[in-house]
Every structure is written in C-alpha cells, then in structure tokens.
Amino acid sequence: MKKTISSKYKKMLFIALPILAFILLADLLTKYFVNKNMALGVEKDFIPGFINFVNVHNNGAAWNMLSGNQIFLIIFTFIFLAAYGYFYYRESKNNALFHVASAFIVGGCIGNLIDRLAFGYVRDMIHLQFWPSFPVFNVADSFVCVGVILIIIFYIIYAVKASKKGNKTDGNIQN
C-alpha cells in the first residue's frame, strides 16, 4: 500500500529544509571564517571568560573518539543519514518540533560530513573557557546535540499524550 503524505506534512517539510540550509550555511561560514583568519591552534576571545575561538582540527568524532578513522566515520555518517532519512519519512510526524529537531540533526551531520570529505578532518573552533576540559566543538556539533535533545523532548511529550489517551496511536502527534 502506497503511503500518502498529507499537505500539513509537506508544509512541515518546507519548514525543515530552510532550517537545514541555514545550519549548513552557518556551520560552513563559521568554519571558513575561523580557518581564514586564525592560524591553527591560535585562540581569540569571543566573550572573555566565557567562550573563545580556537582553530583546531578533529581527526575523530566527539571528544576525538575514533581518531584517525575517517573512512569509518564517513561510512557511518552516510549509513546514519540514510537510516534517519528512512525513519523521518516513515514516522511522518505532523509536528513542527519533530521537523525542526530532524533538520538540526541532519544539518549538523552533513556539515561535519562535508569537512571529513573535503579535508579529512572536522574543523572545530568553539571553546568554553568556563569549562576548560570540555572539548572544542563547532556549529554543526551544537545543532546535532540540540536536535537530539529536541527529539527526546518530542517523544516524551508524545508518550505523555499517548498515555493520557489510554490507547495506542498511530504515532502522529498533531499540533
């Protein structure tokens, strides 16, 4: 049976695509600006005592895990994006929070994937001065983290609404 996509879902998709494009643009422009204006390893205050920029290259994933395994990380990202694309289509949530969260996650993944493919590493630059041991990260990383948090919030809301109904639903939460 062929699945039909509601006009409301299509509207939500048109919300997600511009957000995804904005994330990619913000991520790539930030990386370009830092690499163009700062030598590798140089730090500059952005908000003194809070955030600074430092130009570093990350050869791994978060916290430099899997360092030096770029091929694996590239393949993993492609598999994740394909699986998430399937999940996104299959879930067909008619809810803005779901679409925004998905755009955050996918946009961030694509931003870092572009770096891995173009340079063989990810360009990171944001350092939290108030938390010196926290790893340096980038705009894409930030959006992925926020997107995951938003997806968790979405499913908590979904679970609460479903439990209040007292029955099983088809998985769609209406606005």
Protein Blocks (a to p, Z undefined) as FASTA:
>chain_A
ZZdddfklmmmmmmmmmmmmmmmmmmmmmmmmmmmmpcehiacdfbghiaccdddddfbd
ehhiaihilmmmmmmmmmmmmmmmmmmmmnopabfklmmmmmmmmmmmmmmmmmmmmnop
acdfbdcfklmmbccddfklmmmmmmmmmmmmmmmmmmmmmmmnopacehiacZZ
